[in-house]
Amino acid sequence: MTLVKSFDIHITLKFFKELSEEKAALVHESLKTFHFSPFEACLGKVDFFPHVVFVTIEPEARFHLLHKLLQEHLCKAGFEKELDFSCHATLARIKKRIIFSEWIRTIDVPQVSFLVSEFFFIQSTLTHEGPIYKEIYRISSELT
């Protein structure tokens, strides 16, 4: 199991598998006109997928709305909609499939809240030492 470095923990609102420079420029241009209102969020509970341990983020409905608005905005620029969205922050990745027992869902998560006032268009480069993230564009909320 590999823990995610604390400064690399994030929520993925939209994942682009691979983008050409031309498509990345189109996303960047499209995001210049995207607007959203800031909102308070907090950590939820610990859970897992077969290869990932994560913490949920609340209020999930606000993130789903933000995801939906972002998808609609990017669709106007010619990008396809994602079918699924799971509001979570990855804490660890597991190379071999492990079946966790239900006890992992009983881990106490500190009550940490934060203001969601911006998000980033980030390039991710996978390496043997882990991903390297590079900020391409920052999208600030209407009130920041």
Phi, psi and omega in degrees: 000135179244121178285144176281135177299140186304323181282354178258357180290132184203170174249128179266113178277326181210130180249126174253118184302301175215138179233134172289166177300324179296314179293321178298321178295323178294317176299311180305312180297317180296320183291343178297336181252012180271132181231146175208160178266142179292157178207158178276142177222166178208163177290146180256248183236160176279138179210185182208153165251175180305326183241012187215138168253134185216169173243136177285160180236133181245152358280121184303324181298324179293320179290323177295321177295315178300317178299315181298314180297319178296316178300313180299319180296314181288331177297325178297335179268003175100009180268149181282152176282144170277145181278322185242148173217128178238117183278100182204163173240122182290131179257327181206150175245144183238121182290312179266140181297125178240139175260110179279150173273171183297343183301331182298331180284353180263001179296130178286130178252130179300147177283093180245124177244158182204158179267127175266101184237356177198160170217173191230145168267115189237140172267131179247124176245119181277133177228172177294334179273357181121176183287150173244124182254137178230124179289127177260318184205142179250131179248115180263153179290172182295336186254008179254000000 
